[in-house]
Amino acid sequence: MSSQVFTEQELTQIRADTPGCSKVVHLNNAGASLMPSIVADKTVSYLKHELNYGGYETAAKYEGEIESTYQYLARYLNCQADEIALTENATAAWQQAFMSIPFEDGDLILTSASEYASNYIPFLQLQKRSRIHIKPIPVDQFGQIDLDRLAGMMDHRVKLVAVTHVPTNGGLVNQAAEVGQLTRENGCWFLLDACQSVGQMLLNVDDLGCDFLSGTSRKFIRGPRGVGFLYAANSSTSKLEPTILDLHGAQWKSISAYSIRKDARKYENWEFNLAGVVGLGAAVKYMLDLGPERIWQRIKNLSDHLRNKLALVPGVDVQDLGVVKSGIVSFTTPLAAEKLKERLHLDGFNVSVIHPSHTLLDMEQRGLPHMIRASVHYYNTEHEIDSFAEQVRQIVDTN
Ligand SMILES: Cc1ncc(COP(=O)(O)O)c(C=O)c1O
């Protein structure tokens, strides 16, 4: 299938909306995507209003737009706006959710083999304080979560299944909805790290069956940096108590009492980067207007094209796992990844480097060194991908 999911006219408009497209070939969308102008404009005009009229006064004036960000995220995820909390990043969202689960000695946490370091470290922290157990879920022949093995691991000891949908280190897309089905049957908590799937594909929390889902603004949603969000299902999380609870999430009632708000905003802090929130709202709206299904189709087509092109370059090994593959393309070459990244940057191509310790279990299991991560978005073109693969060929060839 051709990557022509959007018409030529639409693509021209999308690229015109994205000034960065005329400056660089941006293949670091899993790091932070190029923002559309509307996102930067909304963020900057919010800040300019603060400059002239004051922070609190600006927040009051923009109240409607701030609320819209919750509404747009809820529309995207198919949930209620009061099931969304805004946080400073995906890690804060994930950790707030995790720390609010009432673990007891003997509880078991099941997690994906490609879990992100910032999720696994809190497991280990908790294990220092209480007698919980952590078990990685084995992978199948494609490197995805092995659903049969997971089903076999499910019993009364499993308190939480915490998995990453699209890991930081490659194209793998874990079968989140199937995991959700198993957690529902077992009656345990399901925390989904969707940091790298939000913005790439359509997500529906009813289908995913998760209690919590964490995401970030700056990656495939194309929002500003420094904002993240948490979906917390009303049906299951309304009685949980966040570890970090301030006067926004709770109310001080008496010398010995406080009450906690009922909605997901109990996971928020009072003080917040509201310019970023307004920018995030604009980014989610831009994505919804384009259509998440079309975005996903084009991302898959472009990343397949990139994988096919790279596979033809002598010395390059594409390392992506999974049956369905996302826009994240990971590869090794005989050259040190940092050196290749720097060379590509000088030539106008943005990529990032994958560090083994960020997804330690998977990287050790596969014996992988630092790798290059080239991540496409729908605004990239086949021509950009062809010239990128050619540039990699030339650099690898001459070094
Ligand atoms: C899978 C995954 N989860 C979580 C995060 C953390 O996101 P943030 O930097 O917004 O906290 C990342 C960041 O790269 C990630 O790749």
The ligand as an SDF file (V2000), in Angstrom:
LIG
                    3D

 16 16  0  0  0  0  0  0  0  0999 V2000
    7.7370    4.2100   26.9740 C   0  0  0  0  0  0  0  0  0  0  0  0
    7.9700    5.5030   27.6940 C   0  0  0  0  0  0  0  0  0  0  0  0
    7.3400    5.7380   28.8470 N   0  0  0  0  0  0  0  0  0  0  0  0
    7.5090    6.8710   29.5340 C   0  0  0  0  0  0  0  0  0  0  0  0
    8.3430    7.8510   29.0720 C   0  0  0  0  0  0  0  0  0  0  0  0
    8.5200    9.0810   29.8960 C   0  0  0  0  0  0  0  0  0  0  0  0
    7.8650   10.1830   29.3450 O   0  0  0  0  0  0  0  0  0  0  0  0
    8.1060   11.6330   29.9490 P   0  0  0  0  0  0  0  0  0  0  0  0
    9.4940   12.0150   29.5450 O   0  0  0  0  0  0  0  0  0  0  0  0
    7.0460   12.5100   29.3300 O   0  0  0  0  0  0  0  0  0  0  0  0
    7.9740   11.5360   31.4020 O   0  0  0  0  0  0  0  0  0  0  0  0
    9.0280    7.6680   27.8710 C   0  0  0  0  0  0  0  0  0  0  0  0
    9.9240    8.7110   27.3700 C   0  0  0  0  0  0  0  0  0  0  0  0
   10.6770    8.5600   26.4440 O   0  0  0  0  0  0  0  0  0  0  0  0
    8.8310    6.4590   27.1590 C   0  0  0  0  0  0  0  0  0  0  0  0
    9.4710    6.2140   26.0180 O   0  0  0  0  0  0  0  0  0  0  0  0
  1  2  1  0
  2  3  1  0
  2 15  2  0
  3  4  2  0
  4  5  1  0
  5  6  1  0
  5 12  2  0
  6  7  1  0
  7  8  1  0
  8  9  2  0
  8 10  1  0
  8 11  1  0
 12 13  1  0
 12 15  1  0
 13 14  2  0
 15 16  1  0
M  END
$$$$
